[in-house]
Amino acid sequence: MKNSLMVLVLVLLIINCDNSNKRATYAKNSDVLEAQTHPGKKLMETHCYACHNATTSEADRIAPPMIAIKMRYINSVTSKKEFVADMQKWIKEPIESNAKMYGAVKRFGMMQKLPYPENVIEQIADYIFDNDIEQPERFQEHFNQNKGCMRPN
């Protein structure tokens, strides 16, 4: 009887440990699934990637990739609310005095004014703020080299 009870306790212990690993894996997979199904991801790909696609070659690029925008607009103290407001301001009125990416404006010119509703911009910015964004090859090296050349906000 004691042996049976010990075996039962060991079996339950093993099953419980196995389930906790599954729960951790499920939680991690659900984060990935949430990022993939976030409405801002699809909106970004539909509305922004025509010009800001990370897979466009350097020679054919007509605007900075989205990761460059994220890295320029978000720093260690930027809140999501501030980032969304900055995106709203820039997209509603893309004028030089609202620019934060001076090198991009110099290279690509001013972005055209886009007629996107605020909720669309908010969903895109929400997705960008909380998720990893695709990077072009050697982007990090380029960003690090040019980071010191930006004018302050």
URRA-V204467 format. One record per residue. N is the residue number from 1. RES is the residue in three letters. PSI is psi in radians with two decimals (999 if undefined). D_LAST is the distance of its C-alpha to the last C-alpha in Angstrom with 2 decimals. Layout:
n->(N,N)
res->(RES,RES)
psi->(PSI,PSI)
d_last->(D_LAST,D_LAST)
This chain:
n->(1,2,3,4,5,6,7,8,9,10,11,12,13,14,15,16,17,18,19,20,21,22,23,24,25,26,27,28,29,30,31,32,33,34,35,36,37,38,39,40,41,42,43,44,45,46,47,48,49,50,51,52,53,54,55,56,57,58,59,60,61,62,63,64,65,66,67,68,69,70,71,72,73,74,75,76,77,78,79,80,81,82,83,84,85,86,87,88,89,90,91,92,93,94,95,96,97,98,99,100,101,102,103,104,105,106,107,108,109,110,111,112,113,114,115,116,117,118,119,120,121,122,123,124,125,126,127,128,129,130,131,132,133,134,135,136,137,138,139,140,141,142,143,144,145,146,147,148,149,150,151,152,153)
res->(MET,LYS,ASN,SER,LEU,MET,VAL,LEU,VAL,LEU,VAL,LEU,LEU,ILE,ILE,ASN,CYS,ASP,ASN,SER,ASN,LYS,ARG,ALA,THR,TYR,ALA,LYS,ASN,SER,ASP,VAL,LEU,GLU,ALA,GLN,THR,HIS,PRO,GLY,LYS,LYS,LEU,MET,GLU,THR,HIS,CYS,TYR,ALA,CYS,HIS,ASN,ALA,THR,THR,SER,GLU,ALA,ASP,ARG,ILE,ALA,PRO,PRO,MET,ILE,ALA,ILE,LYS,MET,ARG,TYR,ILE,ASN,SER,VAL,THR,SER,LYS,LYS,GLU,PHE,VAL,ALA,ASP,MET,GLN,LYS,TRP,ILE,LYS,GLU,PRO,ILE,GLU,SER,ASN,ALA,LYS,MET,TYR,GLY,ALA,VAL,LYS,ARG,PHE,GLY,MET,MET,GLN,LYS,LEU,PRO,TYR,PRO,GLU,ASN,VAL,ILE,GLU,GLN,ILE,ALA,ASP,TYR,ILE,PHE,ASP,ASN,ASP,ILE,GLU,GLN,PRO,GLU,ARG,PHE,GLN,GLU,HIS,PHE,ASN,GLN,ASN,LYS,GLY,CYS,MET,ARG,PRO,ASN)
psi->(-0.80,-0.71,-0.71,-0.71,-0.73,-0.76,-0.76,-0.77,-0.76,-0.74,-0.80,-0.68,-0.79,-0.77,-0.75,-0.75,-0.73,-0.71,-0.62,-0.63,-0.69,-0.70,-0.72,-0.74,-0.73,-0.77,-0.75,-0.78,-0.60,-0.57,-0.76,-0.77,-0.72,-0.74,-0.67,-0.51,0.01,2.26,-0.50,-0.51,-0.87,-0.71,-0.73,-0.81,-0.65,-0.82,-0.54,-0.58,-0.20,-0.60,-0.53,0.55,2.30,-0.34,-0.11,2.38,2.71,-0.73,-0.55,-0.02,2.35,-0.03,2.81,2.60,2.74,-0.60,-0.60,-0.68,-0.83,-0.83,-0.47,-0.63,-0.35,2.20,-2.97,-0.30,0.03,2.22,2.82,-0.69,-0.75,-0.75,-0.80,-0.76,-0.72,-0.71,-0.75,-0.84,-0.81,-0.79,-0.61,-0.61,1.37,1.42,2.79,-0.64,-0.31,-0.07,2.51,-0.22,1.33,-0.67,-0.70,-0.71,-0.73,-0.76,-0.79,-0.23,3.13,2.48,2.54,2.69,2.29,2.47,0.63,2.39,2.69,-0.66,-0.53,-0.82,-0.73,-0.75,-0.71,-0.85,-0.67,-0.78,-0.83,-0.79,-0.73,-0.12,2.77,2.43,2.46,2.42,2.47,2.82,2.46,0.33,-0.82,-0.71,-0.81,-0.80,-0.80,-0.66,-0.62,-0.06,-0.66,-0.15,0.05,2.47,2.59,2.77,999)
d_last->(74.16,71.88,71.05,70.20,67.96,66.16,65.70,64.33,61.80,60.69,60.35,58.27,56.06,55.49,54.79,52.29,50.39,50.35,49.01,46.13,45.00,45.31,43.27,40.43,40.63,40.71,37.61,35.71,37.09,36.24,32.52,32.74,34.76,32.33,29.44,31.82,32.89,29.59,29.49,25.83,26.94,29.49,27.27,24.58,27.40,28.95,26.09,23.33,25.37,26.98,23.92,21.87,24.86,24.64,28.27,27.92,28.65,26.11,28.23,28.43,24.85,23.50,20.08,18.11,19.86,18.76,18.23,15.50,13.69,14.46,13.39,9.94,9.32,11.42,11.46,14.21,13.19,12.15,15.18,16.91,16.76,12.96,12.99,15.88,14.35,11.30,14.08,16.30,13.99,13.35,17.03,18.46,16.71,15.37,14.54,12.40,10.40,9.54,8.83,6.45,9.52,10.37,13.37,14.70,14.61,16.38,18.83,19.60,18.77,17.39,18.43,21.24,21.17,22.90,25.34,24.67,25.52,23.02,25.15,24.94,21.15,21.25,23.85,22.06,18.80,21.10,22.85,19.87,18.45,21.93,23.43,23.49,22.63,24.74,23.54,24.93,27.05,25.38,21.88,20.99,22.24,20.21,16.95,17.76,18.68,15.57,12.94,12.93,12.51,8.93,6.64,3.83,0.00)
